[in-house]
Amino acid sequence: MTGVLQALRTYPRFVTIEGGEGAGKTTVLRALCAALAAAGEDVVCTREPGGTPLAELIRGLLLDPGHEPARPETELLLMFAARAQHVQETIVPALERGAWVISDRFTDSSYAYQGGGRGIDPARIAALELAFVGIAPALTLLLDLGVAQGRARARTRDAFPDRIEAEQDAFFERVRSAFLARAEAEPLRIRVVDATRSADLVAADAVQALLASREAA
C-alpha cells in the first residue's frame, strides 16, 4: 500500500469525511464548510457517490433497492466510474484554482465497503485508484462509533434505507474494521473522531482539526 500512497498526488486543501452509517458525516460536512467560508476561503462541499450530474445518476443506480442486486465487482466499478467523473469535473478543477474541497466520502469508502464489506481484494481497489483517481486528501476525518449505535441513529433519519443501508450488521462490522485498519496504517492522514458524542461536540472537534490543517496548508 505504501507504493500506492507515494504514487497519488496529495492536495493540502482536500479534506474527506468518512465513517459508517449514522456517524454524522453530513453534519460535520456542513460545519467544516461553514468554518472555511467564515474564514473567507473559497470552498466546495461535495459527496460520493455523486458530485456531478452524471455521478449523481450513477449514485441512483448504486443505491436504489429497486434495481437487481449488484455484484460486488459491479458495485466497485460503478463507484469508481462516479469517482473518476467527480475527480476530473469537480474536485481537481476546484483544487487547481486554490479552493478547499470537503467531500463526504472518497476512496477510503471503497476500501471499507467494497473491500472490507464485500471482500474484494484491496489490490484491485488500489489498481483502480491509481488508474482513475490519482489524488488523495491531506486530511481524512474518520467518524467512528459502534455499528449498533450508528444504525439506530440512521433508522431515525431514513424511513426507507437504500440498498447499502439495508445490509446486515455483520457487513457493517467488517466495514468499520476496514476503516479502523486504514486509520492505523495512515495515522498522519486519518484522524479518528469519537462519533459517539453529541453532534455539536463531534463537529467542534472536526472543525478544530480542519483549522489546524489550514494553518499547515
N, C-alpha and C positions, 0 to 999 in steps of 0.2 A: 504493500500500500504506500510505502514511502516514495517509490518511484512515481506513482500517480500524483501524489501531492506536489512533488517537485515539478511535474510537467504542467500543472494547472497554473493559470495566471491568477494571482490573488489581488483583489481590489480593496484598498483600505476603507473605502466608503460603501462597501457592500456588506450588509448585515442580514442574517437569516434567523428565523424563529422556528424552532422545531418542538415536537412533543406529541404525545398520544392524544386520543380523543378526550375532550373536556378539559384540556390543560390550560386554556385561556389564551391561546395564541392571538385571536382576533383582538382581545382587549389590550394585550401587550403591543400588538402592531399599531393600534391607534395611539397609544401612549408614546411610543417611540417617534412616530411621525409627527405628533403634536409637539414633542420636545424639540425636534430638529427645526420644525417650522418656526417655533417661538424664538429659536436662536438665529433666525434669519437664513437658514440653509434651504437650498433647493433640494427637495426630497420627493422620491417616487415610492409610493406604497403599493405593493402588488402581492400576488398569491400564486401558488401552484396546487394542482394543475390549473393553468389559466394565465392571465396576464396580458393576453392579446385576444382579439375576437376569434381567431382560429383556434387558439389554445383553449379558450372557454368552450368552444364546441367540442373539442376533444375531452374536456372535463366532463361534459354531459354524457358522452359515450362511456367514460370510465366509471362514473358514479351512479348512473341511472339503474336502479334494480330491475327495471322492466326489460332490459336487454338480456340476451342469452348470457350465461356465465362466461366470463373471460378466462382464458387460460392464463396462468401466471406469466408466461412469456409474452402473450398479447398485452396484458396489463403493463408490463415493463416497457415494451416498445411504444405503447401509446403515451405513457408518462414521458418518455424521452422525446417523442415527437412533439408533444406540447412544450417541453422544456427547451428544445432546440429553437422553436419559434419564439418563445419567451425571451431567451438569452439574446438572440440576434435582433429582435424587433423592439424590445423594451429595455432590458437590463443593460446591455453593453452601450447602446446609444446614450442612456442617461449617465452612466458612469464616465463615459468619454467626455461628456460636457462638464463634468465636475460635480454632478448631483450625487446625493446619497440615494441608495436603493435599499429599501427594507422589504424583505419578502417573507410572507407566511409560507414556509416550507421551501426546500430546494433539494439538491441531490442527496443529502443525508436521509431524506424520507424514503428514497428508493432503496438505499442500503437497509433501512429499517423495515419497511413494509414489504417490498418485493424480495429483498434478501432475507432478513430475519423472519418475516411473517410467512412468505410464500416458499422460502427455501431455495431461491435462485442463487447460484454461485456468485459471490461478490466479485470475482474476477470478470464475469460477464458484465456486471454493472460498471466496473471500473473501465472496461474497454469502451462502453458506450459514453461514459463520462469524458474520456479523453477524446474520442472521435467527434462528439456532437455538442459538448458543453464547453469544456476548455477553460472554465473560470471557477474560482472558489471565493467564498466570503472570507473577510478578515476576522469576523466575529460571528459566532453562532450561539444563540441563547436557547438552551435545551430546557424546556419547562417540564419538570419531572414530577409525577405523582403516581400512586398506585393505580392499577387498572380498574379495580372496583370503584374507587372514588371518581376517577375520570369518567367512567361510563355512566355512573349515577348522575353526574353533572350534565353529560351530554343528553341523557334522556329527558331532563327538564327543559332542554333547549330545542331538541329536534323530535317532533312528534312522529316524523316519518324518516327513519335513518336511511342514508344512502347505502350503496352496495357494500362499501368497505366498513362503514359504521355497523353494519348488521353482522359482522363476523363474530366468532365466539371468543370468550375470554382468553383461551389458550393462544389464539392468534396474536392478541394484543400484548400478552406477556412476552412472546417472542419479539415483538416489535420494540417493546420497552427495553428488553435486554440488549437488542442490537444498538439502539440509541446510546445506552449507557456504555457499551463496549467502545463505540466510536468516541465518546467523550473521554474515556480513559486513554484511548490511543492518541488523541489530539487535544491535550489539556490547554495548550496555548490558544487554540481557536475556539473550542467549545466550552462555554461556561454553563454548568448545570445550575438551574434556578429552582428552588424548592417551590413547587406549584401547589402544595397542599394548603398554603396560607390564603388569606383573603386576596381578592383581585387587586385591591389597591396596593398591598404590600408587594405582591409579585411585580406589578407594573413599576413601582418605585425602584425596586431592585434592578429591573431590566433597564430602566432609564439611566440609572447610575452607571451601569456597565457600558451603555452606549456612549454616555458623555465622556467617560474615561477613554474609550476608544477614539472618540472625536479629538480629544487632546493629542492623541498619539498619531492621528492620521496626517 
